[in-house]
């Protein structure tokens, strides 16, 4: 990527990712508290998929949101620093963020209302589309598909790690 493309593609993604993380951090707990009972009544199967089967509590959910931003921040810093794999790492993290934004949009449509991260996910759609189009001009479609799959694996792995950290820290704080 040229220096100019880094400025007009990568920096807006970093800024929106920061805003997305802040939106999730400031709204998730209050949103869950207000909507938990209605969600359990209206969408028990969706809650099974989102929380019960994954074992994520609110603390691990917030850790996952922070870790996603940290990944975007570090991959952007690596892209600015240069290096052999910097562009590939940034692309995989970008795809993971894109999957996260799309999941937020699907959750909002499924739940027919606001979910934490929805506003910034909507704002992200044109940025994601433009960045994906720009990458598609440089790479073949199968490369983009490969990085989308890698991004999905990274997102799932990040949530799994956050789940473990959330459980571990909850267990420690309960024992104190």
C-alpha positions in Angstrom: 0.0 0.0 0.0 1.2 3.5 -0.7 1.6 6.1 2.0 -1.5 8.0 0.8 -3.7 4.9 0.8 -2.6 4.1 4.3 -3.8 7.6 5.3 -7.2 7.5 3.7 -8.0 3.9 4.2 -6.3 2.8 7.4 -6.7 5.8 9.6 -10.5 6.1 9.3 -10.8 2.4 10.1 -8.7 3.0 13.2 -10.8 6.0 14.3 -14.1 4.2 13.8 -12.7 1.1 15.6 -11.8 3.3 18.6 -15.3 4.9 18.5 -16.8 1.4 18.2 -15.0 0.1 21.2 -16.0 3.2 23.2 -19.6 2.8 22.2 -19.6 -0.9 23.3 -17.8 -0.1 26.5 -20.2 2.7 27.5 -23.5 1.1 26.4 -23.2 -2.7 26.7 -23.7 -3.1 30.5 -26.7 -0.7 30.6 -28.2 -2.2 27.5 -27.9 -5.7 28.8 -29.4 -4.7 32.1 -32.4 -3.1 30.4 -33.0 -5.8 27.8 -32.0 -9.0 29.4 -35.5 -10.1 30.5 -37.2 -9.2 27.2 -34.4 -10.9 25.3 -34.9 -14.1 27.4 -38.6 -14.0 26.7 -38.5 -13.1 23.0 -35.3 -14.7 21.8 -34.2 -17.5 24.1 -32.4 -19.4 21.3 -30.5 -16.3 20.2 -29.3 -15.8 23.8 -28.2 -19.4 24.0 -26.0 -18.9 21.0 -24.7 -15.5 22.1 -24.1 -16.0 25.8 -24.9 -19.4 27.3 -23.1 -21.6 24.9 -20.1 -19.3 24.6 -19.9 -18.8 28.4 -19.2 -15.1 28.0 -20.2 -12.8 30.8 -20.3 -9.0 30.6 -16.7 -8.7 31.8 -15.4 -11.0 29.1 -17.5 -9.3 26.5 -15.9 -5.9 27.4 -12.5 -7.5 27.3 -13.2 -8.8 23.8 -14.2 -5.3 22.7 -11.0 -3.8 24.1 -8.9 -6.6 22.6 -10.4 -6.0 19.1 -9.4 -2.3 19.3 -6.0 -3.2 20.5 -5.5 -5.6 17.6 -6.6 -2.8 15.1 -4.3 -0.3 16.8 -1.2 -2.7 16.9 -1.7 -3.8 13.3 -2.1 -0.2 12.1 1.1 0.7 14.0 2.9 -2.3 12.3 1.6 -1.1 9.0 3.1 2.4 9.5 6.4 0.8 10.7 6.5 -1.4 7.7 7.8 -4.9 7.6 7.4 -8.1 5.7 4.0 -9.2 7.0 2.5 -5.8 8.2 0.0 -5.4 5.3 -1.1 -9.0 5.6 -1.6 -8.8 9.3 -3.5 -5.5 9.0 -5.8 -7.0 6.3 -6.6 -10.0 8.5 -7.4 -7.8 11.5 -9.4 -5.5 9.2 -11.4 -8.5 8.0 -12.0 -9.5 11.6 -13.3 -6.0 12.4 -15.5 -6.1 9.3 -17.0 -9.4 10.5 -17.6 -7.9 13.9 -19.4 -4.9 12.4 -21.6 -7.1 10.2 -22.5 -9.3 13.1 -23.6 -6.2 15.0 -25.8 -5.2 12.1 -27.3 -8.8 11.9 -27.9 -8.7 15.7 -29.7 -5.4 15.4 -32.0 -6.6 12.6 -32.7 -9.9 14.4 -33.5 -8.1 17.7 -35.3 -5.3 15.9 -33.5 -2.5 17.8 -30.3 -1.0 19.0 -27.5 -3.3 20.1 -24.1 -2.0 21.5 -21.9 -1.0 18.6 -24.7 -0.5 16.1 -24.1 3.2 15.4 -20.4 2.8 14.7 -21.1 -0.4 12.7 -23.4 1.5 10.4 -20.8 4.2 10.1 -18.2 1.5 9.3 -20.1 0.0 6.4 -19.0 2.6 3.7 -15.4 2.5 5.1 -15.3 -1.2 5.1 -16.8 -1.4 1.5 -14.2 1.2 0.3 -11.3 -0.5 2.0 -12.4 -4.0 0.8 -12.8 -2.6 -2.8 -9.3 -1.0 -2.6 -7.8 -4.3 -1.4 -9.8 -6.2 -4.1 -8.1 -4.0 -6.8 -4.7 -5.2 -5.5 -5.4 -8.8 -4.5 -7.3 -11.6 -6.2 -10.8 -12.6 -4.9 -9.5 -15.8 -3.4 -6.9 -13.8 -1.4 -9.7 -11.6 0.0 -11.7 -14.7 0.8 -8.7 -16.3 2.6 -8.2 -13.2 4.7 -11.9 -13.0 5.5 -11.7 -16.6 6.8 -8.5 -15.8 8.7 -10.2 -12.7 10.1 -13.2 -14.8 11.2 -10.8 -17.2 12.9 -9.0 -14.3 14.6 -12.3 -12.9 15.8 -13.5 -16.2 17.2 -10.1 -16.8 18.8 -10.2 -13.3 20.4 -13.6 -14.0 21.9 -12.5 -17.4 23.2 -9.5 -15.8 24.9 -11.6 -13.0 26.3 -14.1 -15.6 27.6 -11.2 -17.4 29.4 -9.9 -14.1 30.8 -13.4 -13.1 31.9 -14.0 -16.4 33.7 -10.6 -16.4 35.3 -10.9 -12.8 36.6 -14.5 -13.4 37.8 -13.3 -16.5 39.6 -10.5 -14.7 41.3 -12.6 -11.7 42.3 -15.3 -14.1 43.7 -12.7 -15.9 45.8 -11.4 -12.7 47.3 
